[in-house]
Amino acid sequence: MAKRKKYSAEFKAKVALEALQGEESMAQLAAKYGVHPNLIAKWKNTAKEGMIGLFSGKRKQQANDHETQIKELHAKIGELTVEKDFLSKAFGR
């Protein structure tokens, strides 16, 4: 059974950008890069969605949510560490 090819992010971006420019058809790009046209169309749509996110500010909100979650998890780790230390002292371990 053949293994699937894995393409780098740079390669995907390059092909998607050329597809967005529209200077060549999907079939021409597929022949040029040796990739199926459906895969190029998928990369093109992903690039479009990513660009929308760049201009809508969603990425900043996601980053802030991620930072908030990390702070909450660090606080919980500290709380559990204190609790563990207290219980180990209480039971003489």
Residue frames relative to the residue before (quaternion, step in Angstrom):
aa qw qx qy qz dx dy dz
M 1.0000 0.0000 0.0000 0.0000 0.00 0.00 0.00
A 0.4293 -0.7262 0.4823 0.2361 3.58 -0.82 1.00
K 0.4211 -0.6835 0.5358 0.2616 3.53 -1.12 0.72
R 0.5039 -0.6369 0.4869 0.3215 3.54 -1.15 0.60
K 0.4553 -0.6567 0.5265 0.2901 3.51 -1.13 0.69
K 0.1854 -0.7470 0.6256 0.1273 3.53 -1.13 0.70
Y 0.1992 -0.7910 0.5732 0.0778 3.51 -0.80 1.07
S 0.4956 -0.6564 0.4790 0.3066 3.56 -1.05 0.73
A 0.6358 -0.5340 0.3999 0.3882 3.53 -1.25 0.45
E 0.6253 0.5465 -0.3362 0.4443 3.58 1.04 -0.76
F 0.6536 0.5096 -0.3072 0.4677 3.56 0.97 -0.88
K 0.6541 0.5154 -0.3105 0.4584 3.58 0.91 -0.93
A 0.6614 0.5093 -0.3028 0.4599 3.57 0.95 -0.90
K 0.6387 0.5352 -0.3202 0.4508 3.57 0.97 -0.85
V 0.6931 0.4659 -0.2732 0.4774 3.57 0.86 -0.99
A 0.6513 0.5162 -0.3164 0.4574 3.59 0.96 -0.85
L 0.6407 0.5239 -0.3219 0.4599 3.58 1.00 -0.80
E 0.6530 0.4927 -0.3145 0.4817 3.57 0.97 -0.79
A 0.6374 0.5148 -0.3291 0.4694 3.59 1.05 -0.73
L 0.6499 0.5121 -0.3148 0.4651 3.60 1.02 -0.75
Q 0.6271 0.5436 -0.3391 0.4429 3.57 1.06 -0.69
G 0.2929 -0.8210 0.4518 0.1895 3.58 1.16 -0.55
E 0.3964 0.7307 -0.4762 0.2867 3.59 1.18 0.35
E 0.7635 0.1981 -0.1148 0.6039 3.57 1.22 -0.58
S 0.5236 -0.6275 0.4683 0.3359 3.56 -1.16 0.56
M 0.6722 -0.4777 0.3696 0.4281 3.54 -1.29 0.24
A 0.6409 0.5314 -0.3236 0.4495 3.58 0.99 -0.81
Q 0.6563 0.5022 -0.3126 0.4684 3.57 0.99 -0.81
L 0.6531 0.4992 -0.3133 0.4755 3.58 0.98 -0.83
A 0.6291 0.5408 -0.3294 0.4508 3.58 1.01 -0.82
A 0.6731 0.4793 -0.2903 0.4826 3.57 0.94 -0.87
K 0.6496 0.5420 -0.3093 0.4343 3.57 1.00 -0.86
Y 0.8061 0.2824 -0.1225 0.5054 3.60 0.89 -0.96
G 0.4409 -0.7177 0.4486 0.2987 3.61 1.22 -0.09
V 0.5307 0.5905 -0.4059 0.4526 3.55 1.11 0.78
H 0.5451 -0.6236 0.4452 0.3404 3.58 -1.06 0.72
P 0.5706 -0.6284 0.4058 0.3389 3.62 -0.96 0.81
N 0.6194 0.5439 -0.3524 0.4430 3.61 1.05 -0.66
L 0.6329 0.5231 -0.3234 0.4704 3.57 1.08 -0.72
I 0.6319 0.5155 -0.3279 0.4769 3.57 1.02 -0.77
A 0.6406 0.5199 -0.3221 0.4643 3.60 0.97 -0.84
K 0.6362 0.5233 -0.3229 0.4660 3.59 1.02 -0.78
W 0.6617 0.4948 -0.3002 0.4766 3.58 0.93 -0.89
K 0.6245 0.5423 -0.3298 0.4551 3.57 1.04 -0.79
N 0.6761 0.4815 -0.2932 0.4745 3.60 0.90 -0.90
T 0.6257 0.5271 -0.3328 0.4689 3.58 1.02 -0.75
A 0.6443 0.5163 -0.3151 0.4680 3.58 1.00 -0.81
K 0.6349 0.5241 -0.3297 0.4620 3.59 0.98 -0.81
E 0.6699 0.4950 -0.2986 0.4659 3.57 0.89 -0.95
G 0.6463 0.5283 -0.3142 0.4522 3.57 1.02 -0.78
M 0.6494 0.5099 -0.3164 0.4671 3.56 1.03 -0.76
I 0.6098 0.5383 -0.3532 0.4623 3.57 1.03 -0.72
G 0.6547 0.5215 -0.3028 0.4559 3.57 0.98 -0.84
L 0.6133 0.5626 -0.3482 0.4315 3.58 1.06 -0.69
F 0.7590 0.3897 -0.2028 0.4806 3.55 0.95 -0.86
S 0.6654 0.5213 -0.3146 0.4318 3.60 1.16 -0.30
G 0.4917 -0.6822 0.4234 0.3371 3.60 1.20 -0.21
K 0.3930 0.7359 -0.4738 0.2820 3.60 1.22 0.14
R 0.6237 0.5577 -0.3462 0.4244 3.57 1.02 -0.74
K 0.6455 0.5125 -0.3306 0.4598 3.60 0.95 -0.79
Q 0.6515 0.5083 -0.3138 0.4676 3.56 0.98 -0.84
Q 0.6462 0.5090 -0.3217 0.4689 3.58 0.96 -0.81
A 0.6419 0.5131 -0.3257 0.4676 3.60 0.98 -0.78
N 0.6546 0.5021 -0.3123 0.4711 3.59 0.97 -0.82
D 0.6355 0.5193 -0.3231 0.4712 3.59 1.00 -0.81
H 0.6407 0.5261 -0.3132 0.4633 3.56 1.02 -0.84
E 0.6633 0.4993 -0.3028 0.4680 3.59 0.92 -0.89
T 0.6341 0.5255 -0.3222 0.4668 3.58 1.01 -0.80
Q 0.6570 0.5088 -0.3058 0.4647 3.56 0.94 -0.87
I 0.6377 0.5207 -0.3268 0.4642 3.60 0.99 -0.79
K 0.6495 0.5108 -0.3187 0.4644 3.59 0.95 -0.84
E 0.6466 0.5131 -0.3193 0.4656 3.59 0.97 -0.82
L 0.6665 0.5006 -0.3032 0.4619 3.58 0.97 -0.84
H 0.6310 0.5156 -0.3361 0.4723 3.59 1.02 -0.73
A 0.6369 0.5180 -0.3265 0.4685 3.59 1.00 -0.79
K 0.6567 0.5059 -0.3073 0.4674 3.58 0.96 -0.84
I 0.6236 0.5293 -0.3380 0.4655 3.60 1.01 -0.75
G 0.6539 0.5097 -0.3066 0.4676 3.56 0.94 -0.88
E 0.6449 0.5241 -0.3095 0.4622 3.57 0.96 -0.88
L 0.6867 0.4771 -0.2840 0.4693 3.59 0.88 -0.92
T 0.6182 0.5391 -0.3452 0.4562 3.59 1.06 -0.67
V 0.6506 0.5019 -0.3103 0.4780 3.57 0.96 -0.89
E 0.6504 0.5184 -0.3091 0.4612 3.58 0.94 -0.88
K 0.6528 0.5137 -0.3086 0.4634 3.60 0.94 -0.88
D 0.6593 0.5056 -0.3083 0.4634 3.58 0.92 -0.89
F 0.6425 0.5275 -0.3150 0.4580 3.57 0.96 -0.86
L 0.6957 0.4730 -0.2769 0.4644 3.57 0.86 -0.97
S 0.6453 0.5120 -0.3364 0.4563 3.60 0.98 -0.72
K 0.6461 0.4938 -0.3196 0.4863 3.60 1.07 -0.65
A 0.6490 0.5377 -0.3124 0.4382 3.57 1.01 -0.86
F 0.7577 0.3479 -0.1988 0.5151 3.58 1.00 -0.75
G 0.4964 -0.7186 0.3859 0.2971 3.58 1.27 0.24
R 0.4141 0.7097 -0.4739 0.3166 3.58 0.99 0.73
